[in-house]
Amino acid sequence: MPQHPRHRWLRWPSEPGRPRLAFGADYNPEQWPREVWREDMRAMKTAGVNIVSLAIFSWARIQPRAAAWDFAWLDEVMDLLHGHGIAADLATATASPPPWLTAAHPEILPVDRDGRTVWPGARQHWRPTSPVFRAHALELVAALAERYGTHPALAAWHVNNELGCHNVYDYSDDAARAFRLWLRRRYGTIGALNHAWATTFWSQTYGDWEQVLPPRRPAPGSYPNPTQQLDFKRFSSDALREHLRAERDLLRQYTPDIPVTTNFLLMGDTRGMHYAEWAAELDFVANDHYVIPGPQGLDELSFSANLVGNLAGGRPWYLMEHSTSAVNWQPVNKAKAPGELARDSLTHVAHGADAVCFFQWRQSAGGAEKYHSAMIPHAGEDSDVFRAVTELGATLRDLAPVAGTPREPARAAILFDWESWWASEQDSHPSDRVRYRREALDWYTAFLNLGIRADVVPAHGAWERYELVVAPILYMVPRPLADRLEAFVDAGGHLVTTYFSGIVDEHEHVWLGGYPGALRDLLGLRIEEFGPLLDDERVALDDGSTGTLWTDRIDVVDPATEVLVRYTTGEQAGRPAVTRRALGPGSAAYVSTRLGPAGLTPLLATLAARAGVPSELPAALRGAVELAVRGAHRFLINRTDRPLDVSALAGPGRVLAPRAVMVVTS
Ligand code: GAL
């Protein structure tokens, strides 16, 4: 098989060299009669749509029975699209197996932790490790690749859809078999597994691989082995990645020149898929993002987009889905306010997206997502949503010169580590209130409040080039990571870490000798006991801030460790709350409680000043505006809900979306 260069962007059917941003949606023509398809083409042209994701949930339509194929409708849609100059990101259609398949092969249905079958009737009811499902899925992929591999509209392949959104954890017998194989590859011998899983505890020692199971429902009030739980999370992410690889490899056999992607769901609390490991599998990274309502909603969008941009290695990525207005899966689904559609879209562009797409093109009249917004809402084209969509299309046309330009790296970074996320929130810990991503987001908000750009980067990526690195709740620190952090500080870098960091190795075994184990010497402190707080407990700090969730009983053990802030109340009153150990020009700081954005903002101002990392915004705009830089374009994103005067930032600026985003080109 030929070698495939990674990170290939869309294959545009026409004028491949012309810079442009992709704009479009999931397009589900199978939900509509044919007459509507022509209306769709006309309206897509009006809106400036140049690409759609097609056939994502079309398996039952393409293959209505085991040996029956119906491509006529898809041929027509592909031709129609091409005739209108619209490219297709064609799905492999494997996301939702049709009823004939699950009826004939109920053994493809996932099984939950309690041994209950996950029944068809919704979607993604398939086991990632089922050989039967895999064979049927690959048959479909091959049929599509054969039929459309040379179609002129084809710009990219879209593997499945949001792999793992609903099926990441499957406890079936297929999963048990695959888990054992995965463990054998990881550990080699059952003895090594017994050591890693600390099976001397609670009489869990295994004599043979066949005895090992997924962490199914344990005795009430008890906990499955923690390393078994953690390995099952690692395995489950890998099992889906295997599925992705299987579809991708087949597509590449048929169409070596067509890029392959799949849409990540890097947003909010979605955590099962280790996207830092998945990103390298794709020709380009694609993500779906939906705004989570609340005071940090926009910050969370920016955080996610920022991390996706870094997973993409600074190269362009594809925003596969977001919403024009309301979603349908929150308890209460609010419409977007005027300006938000453009602001949200352009925030993704500011962080490196070269494609802005929505779920979905035309709002469904029936089915489970009929109350989810779309580019054409129920009200039709005569609607504020469609007008805003059309305006955005024009804006993106104007922004074509941005396409292909890299994000400019910041001087500061936040480390993001899936393994610490998974492990720090496992059960049977000092507190079940620890929230890894929330802590990371709080630091990001603090950076935004100060007008200091910070990249969100995977912990296993190349972060040594940053001057200031914040590693919140870096709970799992295997020796090589500890060595890297030490070398970083030795070389003059400034590290900031927080409570519940440096505690365990890769097997979730505690580093002994006092916390924070792997980082104890680097931070110059020693903790004998954690001091987690009850929900209603607050502790005061002598810088005026308030801590919640956690405290530590810290002893400073190195003369170079300075106490920056002390507790004034609670069990640790008088003891250090925030410390900083200077090491030549570098430093290692520790924050032992949860301060939230309000407390972190002034503290980070101090830490950043001492690290020599300045704000990039004039004082009047700090906090009100987010700055993101791509090549010669500086994006100023309005974080407030009022119009802002950004004239303090001189330059030939253009307000792209009134009240939302300004772009300054230099
Ligand atoms: C995504 C999914 C889409 C649609 C959308 C609604 O998770 O890929 O098919 O369900 O959510 O927000």
Boltz pocket constraint, residues with backbone or C-beta under 6 A from the ligand:
constraints:
  - pocket:
      binder: B
      contacts: [[A, 161], [A, 162], [A, 165], [A, 288], [A, 290], [A, 321], [A, 327], [A, 328], [A, 359], [A, 369], [A, 372]]
      max_distance: 6.0
